[in-house]
Amino acid sequence: MFEIVYHKQFLKQTQKLPEATQRQLRKQLVLLSKNPFDPLLHSKPLGGELESYHSLRIGRDYRVIFEFLNTVSIKLIRIGHRKDIYR
């Protein structure tokens, strides 16, 4: 299992999400801690300026940006709507 570390910005953004999205997020984080490459997460490496990061889906509209700190730790950086998150 992977250890999940939360960035302060991620925690602030999470509080602003709709309740239904927060419930989906909790379910996805359980999957993430077990296997960050589970197909249900739709996780993928990012490119360009975000090359060292990965993203995963929360429902259709929200994305989480995260990074691997080491072989057993993942840091959640940001969460937001898909139209805004990559800016």
C-alpha positions in Angstrom: 0.0 0.0 0.0 1.0 3.5 -0.7 1.2 6.3 1.9 -0.9 9.3 0.9 0.5 12.8 1.8 -1.7 15.8 1.4 -0.5 19.3 0.2 -2.1 22.2 2.1 -3.5 23.5 -1.1 -5.1 20.2 -1.9 -6.9 20.1 1.5 -8.3 23.7 1.0 -9.5 22.9 -2.5 -11.2 19.7 -1.3 -13.3 21.6 1.2 -14.8 23.6 -1.6 -16.0 20.6 -3.6 -19.6 19.5 -3.8 -20.5 16.8 -1.3 -21.0 14.1 -4.0 -17.6 14.8 -5.4 -16.0 14.6 -1.9 -17.6 11.1 -1.5 -16.2 10.0 -4.9 -12.8 11.4 -3.9 -12.7 9.3 -0.8 -13.5 6.1 -2.8 -10.8 7.0 -5.4 -8.2 7.6 -2.7 -8.7 4.1 -1.3 -8.0 2.7 -4.8 -5.0 5.1 -5.1 -3.5 3.8 -1.9 -3.8 0.2 -3.1 -2.7 0.7 -6.7 -2.1 4.1 -8.3 -2.4 2.5 -11.8 -5.8 0.9 -11.2 -7.8 1.3 -14.4 -10.8 2.7 -12.5 -8.7 5.8 -11.6 -7.8 6.7 -15.2 -4.4 7.8 -13.9 -1.9 9.0 -16.4 1.5 10.9 -16.5 1.3 14.5 -17.5 3.5 16.3 -20.0 4.9 19.8 -20.5 5.5 21.8 -17.4 3.7 19.2 -15.3 5.9 16.4 -16.6 6.9 15.1 -13.1 3.2 14.8 -12.1 0.3 12.4 -12.7 -3.4 12.9 -12.8 -6.5 10.9 -11.9 -10.2 11.4 -12.5 -12.9 12.1 -9.9 -16.1 11.5 -11.8 -16.3 13.2 -15.2 -15.4 16.7 -14.3 -12.7 16.7 -11.6 -9.0 15.8 -11.6 -6.4 15.3 -9.0 -2.7 16.1 -9.7 -0.3 14.0 -7.7 3.3 13.0 -7.6 5.3 10.0 -6.5 7.6 11.0 -3.6 9.3 7.6 -3.5 8.3 4.0 -4.1 5.8 4.0 -1.2 4.5 7.6 -1.0 2.2 9.7 -3.1 1.7 13.4 -2.6 -1.7 14.9 -3.6 -1.0 18.4 -5.0 -4.2 19.9 -6.4 -7.8 19.1 -7.2 -10.1 21.0 -9.4 -12.4 21.1 -12.4 -10.8 19.6 -15.6 -11.1 23.0 -17.4 -9.0 24.8 -14.8 -6.7 22.2 -13.2 -3.9 22.2 -15.7 -3.3 25.9 -15.8 
